[in-house]
Amino acid sequence: MTCTHRRLGELVGLAAIVFSAVYLISDVVEVVQGNFSTTRLVLTYLGESTIPLFVLGLFAAQRPRIGWLGLFGATAYAYAYVFFTSTVVYALVEGVVDYRALTASFGPWMTAHGAIMLIGGVAFGIAVVQARVLPRWTGFCLIGGVVLVAAASGLPTYTRALAEAGPAIAFIGMGVALLRGRSDVANHVGRQAVDLATTEPRQTPTTPSSCPMP
């Protein structure tokens, strides 16, 4: 079971790295093309649809130190991106040409969920800093990033892309911490992921020096 725990932790870290990078690439594509395209929207969908999953996994990596503030922040941030992912699906189906047209289509709903994203991101970032399980700089980077994302709403595409790099870099840093020389944290996130999926009692496993290859 210990090797399963470790691999679950590594999976969360890998997802945070890969899909945050995909999200950054989608922003670069939009900057180059100047508007939405099928390629850009598909990449955005791949990036955004996984954010709720790995953010909750990153929360689990820091239990119990991250506390209720971390739970609130992760849940709010994850919920906001469930909504944002739905807007990407809408843009693909309806052929929306750019970000301004998309925000006009959703109006106050986009604003409301942007506020939820901001509050959730700041709360989660503060909780990461306080927990001291993952690198503290990633929490500060997330806080600054979501503030910049909120401030850049409605600004030119390249400005929004630069702002959105902040949260992506924060999550990549958290993911790297789970994969690079932090096997204790990787084991911890795996155990917490199992705890979230079952309420059956368990005994704390002894961590082996290495896991056998599948």
MDAnalysis code that builds the backbone (N, CA, C; Angstrom):
import MDAnalysis as mda
import numpy as np

u = mda.Universe.empty(642, n_residues=214, atom_resindex=np.repeat(np.arange(214), 3), trajectory=True)
u.add_TopologyAttr("name", ["N", "CA", "C"] * 214)
u.add_TopologyAttr("resid", np.arange(1, 215))
u.add_TopologyAttr("resname", ["MET", "THR", "CYS", "THR", "HIS", "ARG", "ARG", "LEU", "GLY", "GLU", "LEU", "VAL", "GLY", "LEU", "ALA", "ALA", "ILE", "VAL", "PHE", "SER", "ALA", "VAL", "TYR", "LEU", "ILE", "SER", "ASP", "VAL", "VAL", "GLU", "VAL", "VAL", "GLN", "GLY", "ASN", "PHE", "SER", "THR", "THR", "ARG", "LEU", "VAL", "LEU", "THR", "TYR", "LEU", "GLY", "GLU", "SER", "THR", "ILE", "PRO", "LEU", "PHE", "VAL", "LEU", "GLY", "LEU", "PHE", "ALA", "ALA", "GLN", "ARG", "PRO", "ARG", "ILE", "GLY", "TRP", "LEU", "GLY", "LEU", "PHE", "GLY", "ALA", "THR", "ALA", "TYR", "ALA", "TYR", "ALA", "TYR", "VAL", "PHE", "PHE", "THR", "SER", "THR", "VAL", "VAL", "TYR", "ALA", "LEU", "VAL", "GLU", "GLY", "VAL", "VAL", "ASP", "TYR", "ARG", "ALA", "LEU", "THR", "ALA", "SER", "PHE", "GLY", "PRO", "TRP", "MET", "THR", "ALA", "HIS", "GLY", "ALA", "ILE", "MET", "LEU", "ILE", "GLY", "GLY", "VAL", "ALA", "PHE", "GLY", "ILE", "ALA", "VAL", "VAL", "GLN", "ALA", "ARG", "VAL", "LEU", "PRO", "ARG", "TRP", "THR", "GLY", "PHE", "CYS", "LEU", "ILE", "GLY", "GLY", "VAL", "VAL", "LEU", "VAL", "ALA", "ALA", "ALA", "SER", "GLY", "LEU", "PRO", "THR", "TYR", "THR", "ARG", "ALA", "LEU", "ALA", "GLU", "ALA", "GLY", "PRO", "ALA", "ILE", "ALA", "PHE", "ILE", "GLY", "MET", "GLY", "VAL", "ALA", "LEU", "LEU", "ARG", "GLY", "ARG", "SER", "ASP", "VAL", "ALA", "ASN", "HIS", "VAL", "GLY", "ARG", "GLN", "ALA", "VAL", "ASP", "LEU", "ALA", "THR", "THR", "GLU", "PRO", "ARG", "GLN", "THR", "PRO", "THR", "THR", "PRO", "SER", "SER", "CYS", "PRO", "MET", "PRO"])
u.atoms.positions = np.array([
    [0.823, -1.206, 0.000],
    [0.000, 0.000, 0.000],
    [0.858, 1.259, 0.000],
    [2.064, 1.183, 0.646],
    [2.919, 2.350, 0.717],
    [3.350, 2.802, -0.668],
    [3.690, 1.862, -1.530],
    [4.074, 2.219, -2.893],
    [2.898, 2.832, -3.641],
    [1.695, 2.335, -3.362],
    [0.507, 2.940, -3.961],
    [0.358, 4.375, -3.497],
    [0.582, 4.610, -2.193],
    [0.522, 5.970, -1.654],
    [1.499, 6.878, -2.382],
    [2.729, 6.397, -2.526],
    [3.763, 7.212, -3.160],
    [3.384, 7.536, -4.599],
    [2.873, 6.557, -5.306],
    [2.534, 6.783, -6.714],
    [1.356, 7.737, -6.859],
    [0.414, 7.687, -5.915],
    [-0.680, 8.659, -5.945],
    [-0.141, 10.069, -5.764],
    [0.794, 10.226, -4.836],
    [1.410, 11.533, -4.642],
    [2.161, 12.003, -5.864],
    [2.901, 11.102, -6.475],
    [3.638, 11.450, -7.683],
    [2.693, 11.798, -8.830],
    [1.556, 11.121, -8.894],
    [0.576, 11.401, -9.942],
    [0.017, 12.809, -9.801],
    [-0.268, 13.219, -8.560],
    [-0.745, 14.583, -8.320],
    [0.312, 15.591, -8.751],
    [1.557, 15.351, -8.363],
    [2.625, 16.263, -8.745],
    [2.815, 16.343, -10.246],
    [2.787, 15.200, -10.910],
    [2.945, 15.175, -12.365],
    [1.801, 15.904, -13.057],
    [0.573, 15.699, -12.567],
    [-0.585, 16.376, -13.157],
    [-0.470, 17.885, -12.998],
    [-0.028, 18.338, -11.830],
    [0.117, 19.775, -11.598],
    [1.128, 20.386, -12.559],
    [2.202, 19.658, -12.833],
    [3.233, 20.163, -13.741],
    [2.751, 20.155, -15.188],
    [2.285, 19.008, -15.648],
    [1.948, 18.831, -17.060],
    [0.786, 19.722, -17.474],
    [-0.294, 19.703, -16.716],
    [-1.483, 20.423, -17.158],
    [-1.395, 21.923, -16.907],
    [-0.578, 22.348, -15.940],
    [-0.302, 23.779, -15.813],
    [0.505, 24.260, -17.013],
    [1.439, 23.432, -17.471],
    [2.212, 23.776, -18.664],
    [1.323, 23.827, -19.902],
    [0.388, 22.886, -20.014],
    [-0.560, 22.896, -21.135],
    [-1.374, 24.184, -21.129],
    [-1.791, 24.605, -19.942],
    [-2.575, 25.837, -19.831],
    [-1.751, 27.048, -20.272],
    [-0.474, 27.081, -19.889],
    [0.404, 28.159, -20.329],
    [0.568, 28.150, -21.844],
    [0.721, 26.971, -22.416],
    [0.870, 26.860, -23.871],
    [-0.370, 27.384, -24.580],
    [-1.544, 27.108, -24.031],
    [-2.780, 27.594, -24.654],
    [-2.814, 29.117, -24.672],
    [-2.284, 29.753, -23.621],
    [-2.223, 31.214, -23.593],
    [-1.258, 31.742, -24.646],
    [-0.130, 31.059, -24.808],
    [0.841, 31.467, -25.821],
    [0.230, 31.355, -27.216],
    [-0.518, 30.289, -27.454],
    [-1.181, 30.109, -28.750],
    [-2.138, 31.263, -29.018],
    [-2.884, 31.679, -27.997],
    [-3.823, 32.787, -28.193],
    [-3.088, 34.090, -28.478],
    [-1.968, 34.318, -27.791],
    [-1.190, 35.528, -28.036],
    [-0.683, 35.549, -29.473],
    [-0.193, 34.414, -29.948],
    [0.344, 34.331, -31.308],
    [-0.757, 34.505, -32.345],
    [-1.902, 33.863, -32.122],
    [-2.984, 33.893, -33.104],
    [-3.854, 35.141, -32.985],
    [-3.875, 35.755, -31.826],
    [-4.646, 36.977, -31.647],
    [-6.084, 36.774, -31.235],
    [-6.578, 35.545, -31.283],
    [-7.956, 35.271, -30.868],
    [-8.095, 33.775, -30.577],
    [-9.336, 33.347, -30.374],
    [-9.573, 31.929, -30.102],
    [-9.427, 31.105, -31.378],
    [-9.030, 29.863, -31.197],
    [-9.014, 28.877, -32.272],
    [-9.354, 27.535, -31.642],
    [-9.675, 26.565, -32.482],
    [-9.993, 25.240, -31.951],
    [-8.812, 24.668, -31.178],
    [-7.603, 24.844, -31.719],
    [-6.409, 24.348, -31.030],
    [-6.253, 24.998, -29.670],
    [-6.401, 26.313, -29.630],
    [-6.258, 27.048, -28.377],
    [-7.296, 26.588, -27.368],
    [-8.543, 26.450, -27.782],
    [-9.616, 26.087, -26.858],
    [-9.490, 24.649, -26.364],
    [-9.042, 23.753, -27.234],
    [-8.848, 22.363, -26.801],
    [-7.739, 22.292, -25.753],
    [-6.642, 23.014, -25.984],
    [-5.564, 23.050, -25.003],
    [-6.040, 23.658, -23.687],
    [-6.835, 24.716, -23.787],
    [-7.372, 25.341, -22.579],
    [-8.274, 24.380, -21.824],
    [-9.089, 23.643, -22.564],
    [-9.966, 22.662, -21.917],
    [-9.146, 21.604, -21.182],
    [-8.102, 21.103, -21.825],
    [-7.258, 20.090, -21.185],
    [-6.615, 20.635, -19.915],
    [-6.179, 21.893, -19.975],
    [-5.555, 22.491, -18.803],
    [-6.539, 22.789, -17.693],
    [-7.657, 23.431, -18.032],
    [-8.605, 23.865, -17.005],
    [-9.380, 22.711, -16.388],
    [-9.710, 21.708, -17.168],
    [-10.542, 20.621, -16.645],
    [-9.823, 19.802, -15.580],
    [-8.503, 19.839, -15.582],
    [-7.739, 19.081, -14.585],
    [-7.388, 19.899, -13.349],
    [-7.538, 21.211, -13.416],
    [-7.185, 22.061, -12.276],
    [-7.936, 21.669, -11.010],
    [-9.265, 21.471, -11.052],
    [-9.954, 21.073, -9.817],
    [-9.390, 19.803, -9.202],
    [-8.993, 18.847, -10.038],
    [-8.505, 17.567, -9.525],
    [-7.155, 17.714, -8.835],
    [-6.196, 18.367, -9.512],
    [-4.879, 18.418, -8.878],
    [-4.810, 19.447, -7.752],
    [-5.672, 20.469, -7.775],
    [-5.703, 21.406, -6.647],
    [-6.189, 20.703, -5.383],
    [-7.221, 19.883, -5.513],
    [-7.686, 19.105, -4.362],
    [-6.623, 18.097, -3.928],
    [-5.883, 17.546, -4.894],
    [-4.786, 16.651, -4.549],
    [-3.675, 17.373, -3.807],
    [-3.371, 18.606, -4.221],
    [-2.358, 19.395, -3.524],
    [-2.817, 19.756, -2.114],
    [-4.111, 19.988, -1.958],
    [-4.650, 20.187, -0.609],
    [-4.416, 18.945, 0.241],
    [-4.715, 17.779, -0.327],
    [-4.533, 16.529, 0.412],
    [-3.078, 16.316, 0.797],
    [-2.152, 16.810, -0.032],
    [-0.726, 16.645, 0.252],
    [-0.310, 17.356, 1.524],
    [-1.090, 18.331, 1.932],
    [-0.686, 19.167, 3.059],
    [-1.545, 18.978, 4.307],
    [-2.482, 18.040, 4.241],
    [-3.255, 17.734, 5.435],
    [-2.374, 17.062, 6.492],
    [-2.592, 17.288, 7.790],
    [-3.609, 18.162, 8.377],
    [-3.142, 19.594, 8.576],
    [-1.873, 19.889, 8.240],
    [-1.317, 21.205, 8.548],
    [-2.031, 22.342, 7.835],
    [-2.557, 22.079, 6.647],
    [-3.140, 23.156, 5.850],
    [-4.470, 23.629, 6.402],
    [-5.144, 22.803, 7.174],
    [-6.322, 23.220, 7.928],
    [-7.537, 23.580, 7.092],
    [-8.499, 24.209, 7.783],
    [-9.775, 24.557, 7.155],
    [-9.631, 25.654, 6.110],
    [-8.685, 26.560, 6.304],
    [-8.470, 27.608, 5.305],
    [-8.046, 26.991, 3.982],
    [-7.186, 25.989, 4.050],
    [-6.768, 25.299, 2.831],
    [-7.908, 24.573, 2.163],
    [-8.766, 23.940, 2.971],
    [-9.931, 23.248, 2.410],
    [-10.858, 24.229, 1.714],
    [-11.114, 25.360, 2.368],
    [-11.975, 26.379, 1.758],
    [-11.369, 26.896, 0.461],
    [-10.079, 27.250, 0.507],
    [-9.430, 27.805, -0.670],
    [-9.391, 26.836, -1.832],
    [-9.016, 25.589, -1.556],
    [-8.936, 24.587, -2.620],
    [-10.304, 24.311, -3.220],
    [-11.326, 24.215, -2.369],
    [-12.675, 23.929, -2.859],
    [-13.210, 25.074, -3.708],
    [-13.018, 26.308, -3.234],
    [-13.496, 27.469, -3.984],
    [-12.772, 27.591, -5.320],
    [-11.462, 27.409, -5.305],
    [-10.680, 27.507, -6.535],
    [-11.072, 26.414, -7.519],
    [-11.242, 25.207, -7.003],
    [-11.642, 24.089, -7.861],
    [-13.016, 24.334, -8.469],
    [-13.956, 24.809, -7.661],
    [-15.304, 25.083, -8.169],
    [-15.268, 26.141, -9.271],
    [-14.486, 27.203, -9.062],
    [-14.406, 28.260, -10.070],
    [-13.947, 27.699, -11.410],
    [-13.002, 26.767, -11.376],
    [-12.487, 26.228, -12.634],
    [-13.391, 25.170, -13.243],
    [-14.281, 24.599, -12.454],
    [-15.337, 23.779, -13.059],
    [-16.210, 24.669, -13.941],
    [-16.546, 25.850, -13.429],
    [-17.334, 26.797, -14.226],
    [-16.557, 27.267, -15.452],
    [-15.296, 27.674, -15.256],
    [-14.506, 28.173, -16.381],
    [-14.347, 27.117, -17.474],
    [-14.224, 25.861, -17.067],
    [-14.140, 24.785, -18.058],
    [-15.413, 24.709, -18.889],
    [-16.555, 24.934, -18.249],
    [-17.823, 24.905, -18.989],
    [-17.893, 26.034, -20.009],
    [-17.261, 27.173, -19.709],
    [-17.264, 28.273, -20.680],
    [-16.413, 27.933, -21.899],
    [-15.373, 27.134, -21.697],
    [-14.546, 26.702, -22.826],
    [-15.347, 25.784, -23.742],
    [-16.124, 24.889, -23.142],
    [-16.990, 24.014, -23.938],
    [-17.980, 24.858, -24.738],
    [-18.554, 25.865, -24.097],
    [-19.489, 26.767, -24.781],
    [-18.802, 27.451, -25.964],
    [-17.575, 27.942, -25.740],
    [-16.846, 28.626, -26.808],
    [-16.573, 27.696, -27.984],
    [-16.260, 26.438, -27.699],
    [-16.024, 25.466, -28.769],
    [-17.294, 25.190, -29.560],
    [-18.400, 25.014, -28.861],
    [-19.662, 24.663, -29.522],
    [-20.212, 25.835, -30.320],
    [-20.140, 27.029, -29.738],
    [-20.748, 28.206, -30.364],
    [-19.802, 28.971, -31.280],
    [-18.545, 28.581, -31.323],
    [-17.595, 29.271, -32.187],
    [-17.283, 30.681, -31.735],
    [-17.163, 30.898, -30.429],
    [-16.843, 32.220, -29.885],
    [-15.442, 32.622, -30.354],
    [-15.304, 33.874, -30.780],
    [-14.072, 34.270, -31.464],
    [-12.970, 34.751, -30.527],
    [-13.327, 35.357, -29.382],
    [-12.290, 35.868, -28.492],
    [-12.807, 35.982, -27.058],
    [-11.907, 36.407, -26.170],
    [-12.222, 36.469, -24.741],
    [-13.303, 37.503, -24.447],
    [-13.261, 38.631, -25.131],
    [-14.276, 39.664, -24.891],
    [-15.671, 39.148, -25.224],
    [-15.794, 38.439, -26.327],
    [-17.095, 37.883, -26.703],
    [-17.554, 36.839, -25.692],
    [-16.612, 36.075, -25.164],
    [-16.962, 35.054, -24.173],
    [-17.459, 35.689, -22.883],
    [-16.761, 36.706, -22.399],
    [-17.192, 37.371, -21.171],
    [-18.529, 38.075, -21.370],
    [-18.766, 38.597, -22.573],
    [-20.056, 39.230, -22.852],
    [-21.182, 38.207, -22.826],
    [-20.897, 36.989, -23.248],
    [-21.919, 35.941, -23.265],
    [-22.342, 35.536, -21.857],
    [-21.383, 35.511, -20.926],
    [-21.688, 35.052, -19.565],
    [-21.927, 36.190, -18.580],
    [-21.512, 37.403, -18.949],
    [-21.812, 38.578, -18.155],
    [-21.425, 38.456, -16.689],
    [-22.385, 38.704, -15.774],
    [-22.078, 38.692, -14.332],
    [-21.636, 37.337, -13.807],
    [-22.003, 36.259, -14.497],
    [-21.562, 34.936, -14.057],
    [-20.042, 34.813, -14.132],
    [-19.450, 35.384, -15.178],
    [-17.996, 35.358, -15.304],
    [-17.354, 36.186, -14.194],
    [-17.940, 37.348, -13.913],
    [-17.411, 38.202, -12.849],
    [-17.497, 37.521, -11.493],
    [-18.644, 36.907, -11.212],
    [-18.846, 36.244, -9.920],
    [-17.851, 35.105, -9.719],
    [-17.654, 34.308, -10.754],
    [-16.731, 33.179, -10.607],
    [-15.272, 33.635, -10.634],
    [-15.013, 34.777, -11.253],
    [-13.681, 35.358, -11.137],
    [-13.386, 35.765, -9.703],
    [-14.403, 36.301, -9.024],
    [-14.239, 36.666, -7.613],
    [-14.026, 35.428, -6.746],
    [-14.755, 34.358, -7.046],
    [-14.574, 33.105, -6.296],
    [-13.164, 32.562, -6.510],
    [-12.688, 32.629, -7.749],
    [-11.322, 32.191, -8.046],
    [-10.305, 33.007, -7.256],
    [-10.511, 34.316, -7.203],
    [-9.592, 35.198, -6.489],
    [-9.564, 34.873, -4.998],
    [-10.741, 34.788, -4.397],
    [-10.824, 34.507, -2.959],
    [-10.246, 33.127, -2.646],
    [-10.629, 32.137, -3.457],
    [-10.124, 30.789, -3.231],
    [-8.622, 30.692, -3.407],
    [-8.097, 31.342, -4.445],
    [-6.661, 31.292, -4.691],
    [-5.854, 31.962, -3.594],
    [-6.330, 33.119, -3.130],
    [-5.636, 33.808, -2.036],
    [-5.674, 32.967, -0.764],
    [-6.847, 32.403, -0.457],
    [-6.980, 31.574, 0.745],
    [-6.072, 30.349, 0.675],
    [-6.050, 29.694, -0.485],
    [-5.213, 28.503, -0.627],
    [-3.735, 28.864, -0.549],
    [-3.374, 29.987, -1.166],
    [-1.980, 30.421, -1.109],
    [-1.526, 30.718, 0.310],
    [-2.368, 31.419, 1.071],
    [-2.036, 31.708, 2.472],
    [-1.887, 30.411, 3.258],
    [-2.796, 29.473, 3.011],
    [-2.750, 28.196, 3.725],
    [-1.483, 27.415, 3.394],
    [-1.046, 27.468, 2.136],
    [0.197, 26.797, 1.737],
    [1.385, 27.400, 2.482],
    [1.418, 28.729, 2.554],
    [2.507, 29.409, 3.255],
    [2.526, 29.014, 4.727],
    [1.358, 28.977, 5.343],
    [1.273, 28.662, 6.767],
    [1.567, 27.196, 7.060],
    [1.180, 26.316, 6.138],
    [1.354, 24.879, 6.374],
    [2.819, 24.462, 6.368],
    [3.636, 25.087, 5.517],
    [5.066, 24.778, 5.408],
    [5.326, 23.320, 5.028],
    [4.423, 22.743, 4.264],
    [4.632, 21.391, 3.747],
    [5.263, 21.468, 2.362],
    [4.673, 22.249, 1.483],
    [5.236, 22.536, 0.171],
    [5.991, 23.862, 0.258],
    [6.869, 24.168, -0.706],
    [7.662, 25.400, -0.638],
    [6.785, 26.640, -0.456],
    [7.163, 27.495, 0.478],
    [6.352, 28.672, 0.792],
    [6.249, 29.629, -0.393],
    [7.303, 29.683, -1.226],
    [7.270, 30.617, -2.348],
    [6.132, 30.302, -3.305],
    [5.739, 29.024, -3.381],
    [4.640, 28.673, -4.283],
    [3.327, 29.271, -3.796],
    [3.157, 29.346, -2.477],
    [1.959, 29.981, -1.937],
    [1.933, 31.469, -2.240],
    [3.075, 32.145, -2.040],
    [3.149, 33.570, -2.351],
    [2.925, 33.811, -3.843],
    [3.489, 32.940, -4.676],
    [3.324, 33.068, -6.126],
    [1.863, 32.909, -6.526],
    [1.162, 31.978, -5.887],
    [-0.257, 31.784, -6.186],
    [-1.066, 33.006, -5.780],
    [-0.782, 33.556, -4.610],
    [-1.499, 34.751, -4.149],
    [-1.314, 35.896, -5.140],
    [-0.059, 36.191, -5.467],
    [0.203, 37.269, -6.413],
    [-0.377, 36.990, -7.780],
    [-0.321, 35.724, -8.197],
    [-0.826, 35.363, -9.516],
    [-2.314, 35.578, -9.670],
    [-3.098, 35.126, -8.685],
    [-4.552, 35.271, -8.826],
    [-4.969, 36.732, -8.729],
    [-4.229, 37.526, -7.951],
    [-4.520, 38.964, -7.892],
    [-4.271, 39.600, -9.256],
    [-3.168, 39.232, -9.899],
    [-2.862, 39.765, -11.225],
    [-3.874, 39.294, -12.265],
    [-4.304, 38.032, -12.173],
    [-5.307, 37.516, -13.110],
    [-6.593, 38.321, -12.999],
    [-7.026, 38.598, -11.777],
    [-8.247, 39.383, -11.582],
    [-8.072, 40.802, -12.104],
    [-6.901, 41.392, -11.860],
    [-6.654, 42.763, -12.296],
    [-6.535, 42.869, -13.809],
    [-6.071, 41.803, -14.458],
    [-5.840, 41.831, -15.904],
    [-7.081, 41.506, -16.719],
    [-8.171, 41.156, -16.072],
    [-9.399, 40.838, -16.808],
    [-9.834, 42.030, -17.650],
    [-10.046, 41.790, -18.930],
    [-10.440, 42.862, -19.839],
    [-9.272, 43.559, -20.506],
    [-8.048, 43.270, -20.081],
    [-6.866, 43.864, -20.695],
    [-6.449, 43.047, -21.924],
    [-5.477, 43.533, -22.696],
    [-5.054, 42.802, -23.900],
    [-4.616, 41.369, -23.602],
    [-4.641, 40.550, -24.636],
    [-4.373, 39.122, -24.491],
    [-3.016, 38.836, -23.867],
    [-1.972, 39.540, -24.318],
    [-0.635, 39.249, -23.800],
    [-0.529, 39.589, -22.316],
    [-1.268, 40.622, -21.877],
    [-1.253, 40.988, -20.459],
    [-1.914, 39.913, -19.619],
    [-3.037, 39.406, -20.094],
    [-3.720, 38.329, -19.366],
    [-2.872, 37.061, -19.337],
    [-2.167, 36.803, -20.439],
    [-1.309, 35.615, -20.484],
    [-0.177, 35.717, -19.464],
    [0.423, 36.897, -19.347],
    [1.481, 37.092, -18.359],
    [0.946, 36.911, -16.944],
    [-0.247, 37.440, -16.685],
    [-0.839, 37.308, -15.352],
    [-1.132, 35.850, -15.017],
    [-1.658, 35.117, -15.999],
    [-2.035, 33.720, -15.757],
    [-0.820, 32.811, -15.579],
    [0.361, 33.322, -15.946],
    [1.572, 32.533, -15.716],
    [1.860, 32.383, -14.226],
    [1.397, 33.340, -13.414],
    [1.662, 33.294, -11.977],
    [1.116, 32.051, -11.297],
    [-0.208, 31.811, -11.363],
    [-0.745, 30.588, -10.757],
    [-0.164, 29.320, -11.367],
    [0.067, 29.330, -12.686],
    [0.618, 28.136, -13.332],
    [2.006, 27.809, -12.789],
    [2.840, 28.831, -12.623],
    [4.180, 28.613, -12.074],
    [4.094, 28.106, -10.639],
    [3.143, 28.648, -9.876],
    [2.961, 28.196, -8.491],
    [2.627, 26.714, -8.440],
    [1.689, 26.284, -9.279],
    [1.290, 24.877, -9.268],
    [2.398, 23.971, -9.804],
    [3.140, 24.453, -10.801],
    [4.280, 23.678, -11.291],
    [5.301, 23.494, -10.173],
    [5.548, 24.558, -9.412],
    [6.477, 24.457, -8.291],
    [6.016, 23.467, -7.239],
    [4.720, 23.469, -6.949],
    [4.181, 22.500, -5.993],
    [4.340, 21.078, -6.517],
    [4.083, 20.912, -7.819],
    [4.226, 19.590, -8.409],
    [5.659, 19.100, -8.383],
    [6.597, 19.994, -8.683],
    [8.015, 19.624, -8.652],
    [8.424, 19.204, -7.243],
    [7.876, 19.901, -6.233],
    [8.205, 19.562, -4.845],
    [7.757, 18.153, -4.484],
    [6.695, 17.681, -5.128],
    [6.227, 16.321, -4.869],
    [7.075, 15.272, -5.577],
    [7.741, 15.677, -6.644],
    [8.494, 14.718, -7.455],
    [9.994, 14.740, -7.193],
    [10.523, 15.900, -6.809],
    [11.977, 16.064, -6.730],
    [12.460, 16.104, -5.278],
    [12.956, 14.978, -4.820],
    [13.559, 14.928, -3.500],
    [12.599, 15.155, -2.362],
    [11.280, 14.922, -2.588],
    [10.310, 15.127, -1.523],
    [9.433, 13.895, -1.408],
    [10.059, 12.716, -1.298],
    [9.294, 11.479, -1.251],
    [8.401, 11.412, -0.024],
    [8.797, 12.109, 1.077],
    [7.957, 12.114, 2.267],
    [6.637, 12.803, 1.996],
    [6.695, 13.899, 1.231],
    [5.465, 14.599, 0.876],
    [4.658, 13.775, -0.103],
    [5.322, 13.115, -1.046],
    [4.608, 12.277, -2.007],
    [3.871, 11.147, -1.302],
    [4.518, 10.538, -0.319],
    [3.843, 9.497, 0.451],
    [2.650, 10.060, 1.199],
    [2.821, 11.269, 1.753],
    [1.757, 11.870, 2.553],
    [0.524, 12.158, 1.708],
    [0.713, 12.732, 0.496],
    [-0.440, 13.025, -0.351],
    [-1.152, 11.750, -0.752],
    [-0.394, 10.688, -0.989],
    [-1.037, 9.430, -1.343],
    [-1.885, 8.894, -0.219],
    [-1.379, 8.940, 1.009],
    [-2.158, 8.457, 2.142],
    [-3.419, 9.285, 2.328],
    [-3.304, 10.611, 2.149],
    [-4.475, 11.460, 2.335],
    [-5.493, 11.242, 1.224],
    [-5.026, 10.974, -0.014],
    [-5.955, 10.688, -1.107],
    [-6.742, 9.422, -0.821],
    [-6.069, 8.415, -0.251],
    [-6.771, 7.187, 0.115],
    [-7.769, 7.463, 1.231],
    [-7.383, 8.297, 2.206],
    [-8.282, 8.627, 3.309],
    [-9.539, 9.325, 2.813],
    [-9.399, 10.188, 1.793],
    [-10.556, 10.888, 1.255],
    [-11.510, 9.937, 0.548],
    [-10.993, 8.820, 0.049],
    [-11.816, 7.890, -0.721],
    [-12.439, 6.793, 0.129],
    [-11.978, 6.624, 1.361],
    [-12.511, 5.548, 2.209],
    [-12.514, 5.985, 3.649],
    [-13.436, 5.452, 4.410],
    [-13.509, 5.740, 5.841],
    [-13.116, 4.533, 6.669],
    [-12.652, 3.462, 6.015],
    [-12.257, 2.265, 6.735],
    [-10.986, 2.528, 7.524],
    [-10.877, 1.962, 8.736],
    [-9.665, 2.161, 9.528],
    [-8.474, 1.518, 8.848],
    [-7.322, 2.099, 9.063],
    [-6.107, 1.556, 8.480],
    [-4.967, 1.727, 9.461],
    [-3.902, 0.992, 9.250],
    [-2.680, 1.145, 10.004],
    [-1.686, 1.923, 9.166],
    [-0.927, 2.807, 9.834],
    [0.063, 3.599, 9.119],
    [1.163, 2.692, 8.601],
    [1.367, 2.648, 7.278],
    [2.361, 1.731, 6.718],
    [3.771, 2.216, 6.958],
    [4.686, 1.292, 6.916],
    [6.101, 1.625, 7.009],
    [6.617, 1.941, 5.619],
    [7.282, 3.107, 5.474],
    [7.739, 3.555, 4.168],
    [8.959, 2.765, 3.727],
    [8.884, 2.069, 2.602],
    [10.061, 1.353, 2.100],
    [11.023, 2.305, 1.439],
    [12.225, 1.860, 1.217],
    [13.229, 2.721, 0.604],
    [12.932, 2.977, -0.852],
    [12.255, 2.078, -1.521],
    [11.927, 2.262, -2.929],
    [10.727, 1.416, -3.270],
    [10.081, 1.761, -4.386],
    [8.923, 1.011, -4.846],
    [9.328, 0.149, -6.029],
    [8.830, -1.067, -6.105],
    [9.129, -1.899, -7.276],
    [8.461, -1.339, -8.503],
    [9.078, -1.507, -9.618],
    [8.494, -1.058, -10.871],
    [7.322, -1.949, -11.212],
    [6.195, -1.361, -11.775],
    [5.054, -2.199, -12.159],
    [5.402, -3.127, -13.310],
])
